[in-house]
Amino acid sequence: MDTGTMGSVVGITVICYLAALAVRAVPLDRKWIPVICGVFGGLLGILGFFTMADYPAGDILSAAAVGIVSGLAATGSHQVYKQVIGSKGSAGDQTGGGEG
C-alpha cells in the first residue's frame, strides 16, 4: 500500500471514529461500539472498493477486511488516547499533592 491509497483507509478510520462518538451519545451499551465500528468499516470498505479507483484491495473480501480493520482501528486509537490521557491524569493524583 503506497501513501496515495492510505488516505482511503484513514478516511474509513475517521468516519468510523465519528460513528463511534455518535453511538456513545445514544443510550446503547458501549460494549457494542467495536462491533458497530467493525461492521460499519466493512461496509465502507466494500463501498470504497466499488467507488474508488485506487482502493487498496483487489476483491470484495479483501475490501471488507481492509474496512473492518480500519473500523476497529478507530476503536483502538480511542483506547490508546484514553490510556495516555488517563495515565497522565492518574500520575498527578498519585503524587500526594491533594488537599486535605
C-alpha positions in Angstrom: 0.0 0.0 0.0 1.5 3.3 -1.0 0.8 6.6 0.6 -1.7 7.6 -2.1 -4.1 4.8 -1.2 -3.5 5.1 2.5 -5.9 8.1 2.5 -8.9 5.9 1.9 -8.0 3.7 4.8 -7.5 6.7 7.1 -10.8 8.1 5.8 -12.6 4.9 6.9 -11.0 5.1 10.3 -12.0 8.7 10.8 -15.6 8.1 9.7 -15.9 5.0 12.0 -14.4 7.1 14.9 -17.1 9.7 14.3 -19.8 6.9 14.2 -18.5 5.6 17.5 -18.8 9.0 19.0 -22.4 9.2 17.8 -23.1 5.8 19.3 -21.8 7.0 22.6 -24.3 9.8 22.5 -27.3 7.3 22.5 -28.3 5.0 25.3 -26.6 1.9 24.0 -24.3 -0.4 25.9 -20.7 0.7 25.0 -19.6 -2.9 24.6 -21.2 -2.8 21.1 -19.0 0.1 19.8 -16.2 -2.1 18.5 -18.7 -4.3 16.7 -20.5 -1.3 15.2 -17.2 0.2 14.1 -16.1 -3.1 12.5 -19.4 -3.7 10.6 -19.6 0.0 9.5 -15.9 -0.2 8.4 -16.6 -3.3 6.4 -19.5 -1.7 4.7 -17.4 1.4 3.9 -14.6 -0.9 2.6 -16.9 -2.6 0.2 -18.3 0.8 -0.9 -14.8 2.1 -1.4 -13.9 -0.9 -3.5 -16.7 -0.1 -5.9 -16.3 3.7 -5.9 -12.6 4.4 -5.7 -10.2 3.6 -8.4 -7.1 3.3 -6.2 -8.7 1.4 -3.3 -6.0 -0.9 -1.7 -7.9 -4.2 -2.3 -8.3 -6.5 -5.3 -11.5 -8.2 -4.4 -14.6 -7.7 -2.3 -13.4 -9.9 0.6 -10.1 -8.0 0.9 -12.0 -4.7 0.7 -14.3 -5.8 3.5 -11.2 -6.9 5.6 -9.5 -3.6 5.0 -12.6 -1.8 6.1 -13.1 -3.9 9.2 -9.5 -3.4 10.3 -9.9 0.3 9.6 -13.1 0.5 11.7 -11.5 -1.4 14.5 -8.5 0.9 14.4 -10.9 3.7 15.3 -11.7 1.9 18.5 -8.1 1.1 19.2 -6.9 4.7 18.6 -9.5 5.9 21.0 -8.3 3.5 23.6 -4.7 4.5 23.2 -5.7 8.1 23.5 -7.7 7.3 26.6 -4.9 5.3 28.2 -2.3 8.0 27.6 -4.5 10.8 28.9 -5.6 8.6 31.8 -2.1 7.7 32.8 -1.1 11.4 32.8 -4.1 12.3 34.9 -3.6 9.5 37.4 0.1 10.2 37.8 -0.6 13.6 39.1 -3.2 12.2 41.5 -0.7 9.6 43.0 1.9 12.2 43.9 0.1 13.1 47.2 -0.3 16.7 46.3 -4.1 16.7 47.0 -5.6 18.8 49.7 -7.0 17.5 53.0 
